[in-house]
Structure formats: C-alpha cells, structure tokens
Amino acid sequence: MKVVVSIGGSVLVPEPGSDRVAAHAAVVEDLVEDGCRVGAVVGGGGVAREYIGAARELGANEIELDQLGIDVTRLNARLLIAALGEGTVTAPAHDYDEAGNALRQGDVCVMGGVAPAQTTDAVGAALAEYVDADLLVYATSVPGVYDDDPNENPDAVKFDELTARELVDVIADLEMNAGSSAPVDLLAAKIIQRSGMRTIVLDGTDPDRIARAARYGEHEGTDVVPEGVGEEPTYWADDEH
Ligand code: UTP
C-alpha cells in the first residue's frame, strides 16, 4: 500500500530536539519494512510561527512570510531525513514530480512546503492525489476534526467519520469563525474531496498511533471516507495485531 503521512511541525518538532523525530522516523521505517511505500510531508510548527512573526514585524509581505515558512518546513523535513536511513531522499523534494519519482524508485520521499499561499496540509493532500496513495494520514496535535475549536469551546464535539463533502463544510465553517483553528485547512479538504482520498485525521504526538492507523485503520481520530466507498479497504488485513 501507498501512504502519505502529513506530520505537523508542532508534532514532529515541538521544540528543536531529536527524540520525537527519531520516534517518527522509526514508525516510517517500520511501515516500509511491512511493504508500505511512504511519502512524508512535514510542517513548520512553532519555529515557523516565530520566524514569520519576527519577519512580519520587520515589514516582510505575505509572500515573503510564506517563503520563510516554506524554508522552515524544509528544515524540519531535513531533520526527518537525517533520522531515516538509506532508501530515503537525500533532501526534501521541492515539487510533486521529484517526490513521485522518489517513491517510484522505492525511496521514502520527504517534503515540506512547495509554494506560497497555502500550508503543508494542502501539500499532503496534493502529494497523496499525485501519487495515487491508498491513504492519507494527518498527524496533528489535536485528536481529530471537531465541530468547533476544542481549545476554545469545551463542548466541541469530535466527528468519528465524515464524508469529504462534510469535511469541506465543517472546515469552511471553522475558518469563517475568526480565531478558531482547523486541524486541516480548506484547500486540503477540497483536494481530498476531488480526489476521493481516504483520509484519517488523528493526534500524531505518539507516532505509534500513526502506525496503527496506517496498518489496520485503527485510531481514535476522524475518518474521512469518500462517497460511494462502502467496504473497508483491502489493505487493512484482518490479521492478528
Ligand atoms: P505549515 O504547513 O506548518 O502551516 O507551514 P501551519 O498550518 O501554520 O502549521 P501547523 O499545522 O500549525 O504546524 C508553515 C507556513 O509555511 C508557509 C505558510 O506561511 C505556512 O503558514 N507555507 C507552507 C507555504 O506558504 N506554502 C506551503 O506549501 C507550505
């Protein structure tokens, strides 16, 4: 099976350090050992926000800020690459062709951002669409998709399952709500909808959760199931685990 894992920067590098990165790399390597082809997309996290905040104060425009953010996502991607062994790209792929070629050659591909005016959420969805992945996993710092921001509203309710169309509607509502942050952004939700990509949004702070979700479809996050897909995917073998 082919899986794209989009790892939030605040999940992979909550602060510069090696432990979390090593644990995520170990999960990627285990999946590869099981025969999975893996594409990883890495976000910028708090470090990106700090750089962007500083540059904004210095008068940088939005595109310049995005370029700075992309640079930080690529720094984080390089950390993951450093933790992965042979059989991995040597530098973050800068576009989908590069990433797709690496996957075809059997390498793990790792990328950060690619172009201004979006986030790595959209990069994950586009990479999954481009390489025709079986599964897209968003490893975020929240437990799934909620009907409101759980950090702001203690009554926010988590969705166990959504269609892609419902995901787009929920995210559009959340994004209209000033200040509330969605675990996946609207562009990403729209790419998921048009591609019919089977997607899981989960709390990826413990990387073993990503492994369980990719291997068996087991998780406590939100399943985004494309319309018209009734059965469980065949790659989630029902063997003992
Ligand atoms: P992230 O994908 O980490 O954004 O990219 P985010 O959603 O703010 O971060 P998390 O999910 O909370 O960790 C960091 C920044 O890099 C720029 C954007 O400015 C984004 O906010 N970026 C990233 C791009 O402009 N294009 C890309 O393709 C990716």
Boltz pocket constraint, residues with backbone or C-beta under 6 A from the ligand:
constraints:
  - pocket:
      binder: B
      contacts: [[A, 8], [A, 9], [A, 10], [A, 42], [A, 43], [A, 44], [A, 45], [A, 46], [A, 48], [A, 62], [A, 65], [A, 66], [A, 67], [A, 68], [A, 69], [A, 70], [A, 73], [A, 112], [A, 113], [A, 114], [A, 115], [A, 116], [A, 117], [A, 118], [A, 119], [A, 120], [A, 121], [A, 123], [A, 183]]
      max_distance: 6.0
